[in-house]
C-alpha cells in the first residue's frame, strides 16, 4: 500500500544507521513490527498480572537439574 508520510529525516537516518537497513521503507517496516511486538508483550504482561518470585540457591539448583 502506498502512503504519503512526513517523517523526521534525522530520526529516519539514525534508525537506518543503527539498524543497517538501507531503505526508508525497510526501516519504517522494521520499526512498526517492533512497535507491534512491544505492545503485544505489554498487553501479555498486563494480562498475566503480577506475581512475586523468590528463589534461593537451593531452589534454583533444583530447577537447573530438572532441565
PyMOL commands that set and color helices and strands:
alter all, ss='L'
color gray80, all
select helices_A, chain A and resi 9-19+24-48+57-66
alter helices_A, ss='H'
color red, helices_A
deselect
rebuild
show_as cartoon
